[in-house]
Amino acid sequence: MTRRGFLSRLLGKRRPKEMAFFAVQVAFNYYGKETLREELHRLIAESVDDETPEQKRRFFKRLTSKLQEAIPYFEYGFWDFITDASAAEREFNHWINDIEANIATEEEEVGESVDEIMRLSSSKYYVVISLIFLLEASPMLDELAELIDEIPEEAYADRETFAKLIAAINYFDFEYCFGDAVYIMPGNEKDGISYEDLAGEGWEYLRLIS
């Protein structure tokens, strides 16, 4: 799995004219609350492809509520915001294709033994969740851009920053959302990712959350 720089920063106070890409990805140690991994898996499994905007709003409100419980256990993370329309659409598709190519959803890909090709350890303490959006230009998107403008560079990887970005999703109007996706890795509610995996190849873009 690959990612480009930590943040595609807005230039000045420019507002998105057509659409924007927004994504948040966090790795947390689920032993802080051992049931949280299963709760997140069940919640995501309940979603359907053809939800109405109101159904999406309710789903993401429930999801962000669960993630608020996990904030004390966030250890690594990444977020990005891109306001150029063509770049935003490319990045949205890139994230989805990249994650779907790497996520383990089949039973034989997880389990108790270590996959020597993909996994460095069977000590499975971490879960990675990704929230990905392609948002249409709107007052809602302007408010998100304003929130991001106010984040100082030195606070990009602060726990409070991730908490604010996740909370902002509660105010999304999904009438103005071209696309959205949520992924939890691994794709099995009984499996996890090890510290050795997160410290290894493919996860270098993640920042330590402080």
NORMO-V43094 format. One record per residue. N is the residue number from 1. RES is the residue in one small letter. PHI is phi in whole degrees, 0 to 359 (* if undefined). NEAR is the number of other C-alpha atoms within 12 Angstrom. D_FIRST is the distance of its C-alpha to the first C-alpha in whole Angstrom. Layout:
# NORMO-V43094
n=<N,N>
res=<RES,RES>
phi=<PHI,PHI>
near=<NEAR,NEAR>
d_first=<D_FIRST,D_FIRST>
This chain:
# NORMO-V43094
n=<1,2,3,4,5,6,7,8,9,10,11,12,13,14,15,16,17,18,19,20,21,22,23,24,25,26,27,28,29,30,31,32,33,34,35,36,37,38,39,40,41,42,43,44,45,46,47,48,49,50,51,52,53,54,55,56,57,58,59,60,61,62,63,64,65,66,67,68,69,70,71,72,73,74,75,76,77,78,79,80,81,82,83,84,85,86,87,88,89,90,91,92,93,94,95,96,97,98,99,100,101,102,103,104,105,106,107,108,109,110,111,112,113,114,115,116,117,118,119,120,121,122,123,124,125,126,127,128,129,130,131,132,133,134,135,136,137,138,139,140,141,142,143,144,145,146,147,148,149,150,151,152,153,154,155,156,157,158,159,160,161,162,163,164,165,166,167,168,169,170,171,172,173,174,175,176,177,178,179,180,181,182,183,184,185,186,187,188,189,190,191,192,193,194,195,196,197,198,199,200,201,202,203,204,205,206,207,208,209,210>
res=<m,t,r,r,g,f,l,s,r,l,l,g,k,r,r,p,k,e,m,a,f,f,a,v,q,v,a,f,n,y,y,g,k,e,t,l,r,e,e,l,h,r,l,i,a,e,s,v,d,d,e,t,p,e,q,k,r,r,f,f,k,r,l,t,s,k,l,q,e,a,i,p,y,f,e,y,g,f,w,d,f,i,t,d,a,s,a,a,e,r,e,f,n,h,w,i,n,d,i,e,a,n,i,a,t,e,e,e,e,v,g,e,s,v,d,e,i,m,r,l,s,s,s,k,y,y,v,v,i,s,l,i,f,l,l,e,a,s,p,m,l,d,e,l,a,e,l,i,d,e,i,p,e,e,a,y,a,d,r,e,t,f,a,k,l,i,a,a,i,n,y,f,d,f,e,y,c,f,g,d,a,v,y,i,m,p,g,n,e,k,d,g,i,s,y,e,d,l,a,g,e,g,w,e,y,l,r,l,i,s>
phi=<*,232,218,276,314,298,210,276,286,297,269,64,248,300,253,300,266,235,203,213,259,221,212,228,228,226,247,229,273,285,289,298,213,295,276,295,301,295,297,294,300,295,297,294,294,285,289,234,288,253,293,284,305,292,295,297,301,294,299,290,295,294,294,294,297,295,291,300,295,272,307,298,256,297,240,224,196,204,213,210,214,235,256,286,301,293,293,297,294,298,292,302,294,297,300,297,296,294,292,295,286,247,288,265,244,273,304,288,271,243,83,276,276,274,279,296,279,256,238,264,207,261,277,254,258,244,233,246,239,236,241,230,221,242,252,280,304,189,304,301,292,299,294,296,299,295,301,291,304,277,276,290,305,289,254,307,254,286,302,298,296,297,298,295,294,293,297,298,297,299,259,291,259,284,293,247,239,289,195,209,205,228,229,237,238,294,274,241,289,259,250,208,246,271,300,298,297,294,275,261,297,100,243,297,288,295,253,292,275,243>
near=<24,22,27,20,16,24,31,26,26,25,16,13,17,18,30,33,20,25,34,41,43,45,41,40,40,45,42,40,31,35,20,19,23,21,18,30,38,25,25,39,29,21,26,30,19,18,24,16,15,11,18,17,21,19,19,32,25,23,30,36,24,25,35,34,23,29,40,29,26,34,33,25,30,37,31,34,40,39,40,37,41,39,37,28,24,18,21,32,28,21,31,37,23,22,35,28,18,19,31,21,15,23,31,26,23,14,16,14,23,27,24,18,19,22,17,12,11,24,31,21,26,22,22,32,30,38,45,44,41,38,36,39,39,40,39,32,29,23,21,26,36,27,22,37,34,21,24,34,24,20,22,15,16,13,21,33,32,27,29,20,30,41,33,27,39,38,26,30,38,26,25,35,29,30,24,27,29,26,30,38,33,36,38,40,41,37,34,31,32,28,35,43,41,28,25,22,32,35,22,19,18,19,28,21,25,34,28,25,27,20>
d_first=<0,4,7,11,13,14,17,18,22,25,27,30,31,30,30,28,30,28,25,22,18,18,15,15,13,14,14,18,20,22,25,26,27,26,27,24,22,24,25,22,21,25,25,22,23,26,25,26,25,28,29,31,30,32,31,27,29,30,27,25,28,28,24,24,27,25,23,26,27,23,24,25,23,20,18,15,14,13,15,16,19,19,23,23,23,22,19,19,19,16,14,14,14,10,9,11,10,6,7,10,9,7,10,13,16,18,21,20,16,17,21,22,22,19,16,17,14,11,13,15,18,19,20,18,19,16,15,12,14,13,16,15,19,20,24,27,29,32,33,31,28,30,31,27,27,30,28,25,28,30,27,27,25,25,25,21,20,23,23,26,24,21,24,26,23,22,26,26,25,28,30,28,30,28,31,29,25,24,21,19,17,16,14,14,12,13,15,18,21,22,19,16,14,15,16,15,12,11,13,11,8,5,7,9,10,11,15,18,20,23>
